Every structure is written in C-alpha cells, then in structure tokens.
Amino acid sequence: MKTLTGTIIALSTPQTAKVSIAHQWQHPLYKKSVMRTKNYACHYTDLQLAVGDQVHIASCKPVSKTKHFIVVNKVEAGV
C-alpha cells in the first residue's frame, strides 16, 4: 500500500479532497534541486478537513473514475 503526505488544496465536492503532493529530487546531470507537484483526488468520510491541512493518504481500490486514494488521517501540528 502506497502512503503519501500532502496538503489539501480544494474541498469543492462532497467526500472528495484534492491533495497536492510535493516531490523534491536532484537532477542527475545538472545537480539542481527540482520540485514537482502532483494533485490527487482522495476519498474521505467522517473527517473534519479544511483547505491547507496536512494529511496522510493511502492507495486503495478505485472509488470512482479519478479517486484511487483515501485520506487516512490529518497530521497534527505538534510541538
């Protein structure tokens, strides 16, 4: 099961959160640090989410045409 951590960027439809995942890597030839982002449509139920929250998402069987991930939990901003 693939798990990722990202930021919620939209909650426009019921039970669907659009989560942005940032991936940083170093270019093999030019050695420059490159950041890429990818957006995932994630299914969620019984969670109080807001735009800007950090969440853990996990892969699952397809819930709909575009939703292949579920929101596992919200990452608490600890001290």
Backbone as CSV, one residue per row, in Angstrom:
resi,resn,N_x,N_y,N_z,CA_x,CA_y,CA_z,C_x,C_y,C_z
1,MET,0.852,-1.178,0.000,0.000,0.000,0.000,0.897,1.240,0.000
2,LYS,0.657,2.127,-0.943,1.452,3.343,-1.076,0.857,4.435,-0.195
3,THR,1.674,5.049,0.659,1.203,6.141,1.505,2.017,7.391,1.226
4,LEU,1.347,8.543,1.231,1.971,9.820,0.943,1.463,10.864,1.926
5,THR,2.185,11.964,2.052,1.767,13.082,2.891,1.691,14.321,2.020
6,GLY,0.563,15.039,2.127,0.387,16.227,1.302,-0.529,17.246,1.941
7,THR,-0.843,18.287,1.164,-1.645,19.408,1.626,-2.951,19.454,0.846
8,ILE,-4.055,19.689,1.561,-5.355,19.817,0.901,-5.416,21.166,0.196
9,ILE,-5.759,21.140,-1.097,-5.858,22.388,-1.856,-7.296,22.707,-2.249
10,ALA,-8.212,21.739,-2.159,-9.611,22.002,-2.509,-10.523,20.979,-1.852
11,LEU,-11.708,21.441,-1.470,-12.772,20.585,-0.927,-14.079,20.941,-1.633
12,SER,-14.059,21.020,-2.952,-15.195,21.551,-3.694,-16.340,20.558,-3.861
13,THR,-16.072,19.260,-3.791,-17.119,18.261,-3.953,-17.266,17.444,-2.676
14,PRO,-18.447,16.906,-2.419,-18.654,16.122,-1.192,-17.809,14.848,-1.187
15,GLN,-17.209,14.541,-0.067,-16.414,13.338,0.172,-15.187,13.235,-0.722
16,THR,-14.762,14.351,-1.320,-13.562,14.348,-2.148,-12.670,15.510,-1.756
17,ALA,-11.418,15.205,-1.485,-10.429,16.231,-1.179,-9.353,16.178,-2.248
18,LYS,-8.988,17.328,-2.776,-7.883,17.384,-3.727,-6.625,17.673,-2.926
19,VAL,-5.671,16.734,-2.998,-4.455,16.804,-2.196,-3.255,16.988,-3.120
20,SER,-2.392,17.956,-2.775,-1.189,18.232,-3.542,0.010,17.592,-2.844
21,ILE,0.768,16.795,-3.599,1.947,16.120,-3.080,3.172,16.745,-3.753
22,ALA,4.121,17.232,-2.954,5.347,17.821,-3.483,6.465,16.792,-3.403
23,HIS,7.213,16.674,-4.480,8.320,15.720,-4.569,9.562,16.486,-4.987
24,GLN,10.619,16.430,-4.177,11.849,17.138,-4.473,12.945,16.132,-4.787
25,TRP,13.678,16.378,-5.880,14.745,15.488,-6.294,15.868,16.292,-6.930
26,GLN,17.008,15.665,-7.075,18.161,16.327,-7.661,18.355,15.833,-9.094
27,HIS,18.510,16.759,-10.024,18.712,16.407,-11.426,20.037,15.649,-11.562
28,PRO,20.046,14.519,-12.268,21.258,13.702,-12.309,22.439,14.348,-13.041
29,LEU,22.173,15.189,-14.033,23.266,15.805,-14.782,23.639,17.184,-14.249
30,TYR,22.619,18.017,-14.026,22.888,19.404,-13.641,22.958,19.630,-12.136
31,LYS,22.617,18.607,-11.348,22.694,18.656,-9.883,21.853,19.766,-9.262
32,LYS,20.849,20.218,-9.981,19.956,21.247,-9.464,18.802,20.582,-8.722
33,SER,18.399,21.176,-7.623,17.261,20.670,-6.864,15.973,21.062,-7.572
34,VAL,15.153,20.074,-7.905,13.931,20.288,-8.674,12.745,19.842,-7.834
35,MET,11.686,20.660,-7.806,10.479,20.295,-7.084,9.331,20.128,-8.071
36,ARG,8.631,19.034,-7.953,7.469,18.772,-8.774,6.283,18.504,-7.846
37,THR,5.095,18.882,-8.284,3.889,18.612,-7.508,2.919,17.813,-8.355
38,LYS,2.120,17.009,-7.684,1.085,16.238,-8.346,-0.153,16.292,-7.464
39,ASN,-1.321,16.422,-8.092,-2.581,16.507,-7.367,-3.315,15.177,-7.451
40,TYR,-3.871,14.754,-6.325,-4.631,13.516,-6.240,-6.028,13.814,-5.721
41,ALA,-7.033,13.200,-6.322,-8.391,13.258,-5.795,-8.519,12.118,-4.793
42,CYS,-8.857,12.444,-3.544,-8.878,11.462,-2.459,-10.253,11.402,-1.825
43,HIS,-10.683,10.202,-1.496,-11.969,9.987,-0.838,-11.800,10.117,0.675
44,TYR,-12.793,10.723,1.340,-12.759,10.798,2.802,-14.188,10.794,3.336
45,THR,-14.340,10.267,4.546,-15.614,10.294,5.269,-15.305,10.475,6.747
46,ASP,-16.199,11.118,7.474,-16.120,11.287,8.928,-14.837,11.988,9.391
47,LEU,-14.308,12.890,8.594,-13.148,13.688,8.984,-13.488,15.163,8.806
48,GLN,-13.059,15.981,9.755,-13.235,17.423,9.651,-11.983,18.002,9.007
49,LEU,-12.068,18.281,7.723,-10.920,18.774,6.972,-11.146,20.205,6.525
50,ALA,-10.051,20.930,6.329,-10.097,22.296,5.821,-8.954,22.468,4.823
51,VAL,-9.109,23.444,3.950,-8.069,23.726,2.975,-6.801,24.161,3.715
52,GLY,-5.669,23.577,3.346,-4.400,23.879,3.995,-3.961,22.841,5.013
53,ASP,-4.829,21.908,5.372,-4.465,20.860,6.330,-3.472,19.885,5.712
54,GLN,-2.563,19.375,6.535,-1.649,18.312,6.134,-2.327,16.978,6.424
55,VAL,-2.330,16.066,5.447,-2.993,14.777,5.609,-2.111,13.653,5.087
56,HIS,-2.356,12.446,5.616,-1.756,11.227,5.093,-2.783,10.591,4.171
57,ILE,-2.356,10.167,2.963,-3.259,9.472,2.052,-2.653,8.111,1.712
58,ALA,-3.509,7.158,1.373,-3.061,5.803,1.052,-3.786,5.324,-0.190
59,SER,-3.125,4.499,-0.965,-3.748,3.948,-2.162,-4.803,2.920,-1.766
60,CYS,-5.808,2.778,-2.612,-6.877,1.823,-2.367,-7.457,1.397,-3.712
61,LYS,-8.421,0.504,-3.681,-9.080,0.148,-4.932,-9.869,1.367,-5.423
62,PRO,-10.098,1.500,-6.716,-10.764,2.697,-7.234,-12.156,2.906,-6.642
63,VAL,-12.374,4.123,-6.130,-13.674,4.501,-5.584,-14.537,5.076,-6.703
64,SER,-13.907,5.788,-7.633,-14.591,6.334,-8.802,-13.576,6.413,-9.936
65,LYS,-13.928,7.121,-10.992,-13.046,7.210,-12.151,-11.702,7.848,-11.810
66,THR,-11.701,8.864,-10.951,-10.465,9.581,-10.644,-9.944,9.340,-9.232
67,LYS,-10.730,8.750,-8.350,-10.306,8.584,-6.952,-9.733,7.188,-6.721
68,HIS,-8.400,7.134,-6.479,-7.708,5.890,-6.195,-6.961,5.961,-4.863
69,PHE,-7.193,7.031,-4.106,-6.560,7.223,-2.797,-7.625,7.593,-1.779
70,ILE,-7.360,7.282,-0.510,-8.239,7.685,0.583,-7.423,8.485,1.586
71,VAL,-8.095,9.404,2.268,-7.456,10.185,3.328,-7.470,9.318,4.588
72,VAL,-6.294,9.001,5.101,-6.185,8.143,6.282,-6.423,8.944,7.545
73,ASN,-5.671,10.047,7.718,-5.836,10.899,8.897,-5.231,12.255,8.638
74,LYS,-5.540,13.188,9.532,-4.989,14.524,9.471,-3.734,14.566,10.323
75,VAL,-2.680,15.189,9.814,-1.430,15.319,10.553,-1.568,16.469,11.526
76,GLU,-1.392,16.179,12.794,-1.498,17.200,13.822,-0.195,17.993,13.896
77,ALA,-0.323,19.299,13.973,0.848,20.158,14.113,1.330,20.093,15.558
78,GLY,2.289,19.241,15.833,2.790,19.037,17.199,3.865,20.043,17.569
79,VAL,4.152,20.065,18.852,5.177,20.981,19.360,6.491,20.263,19.431
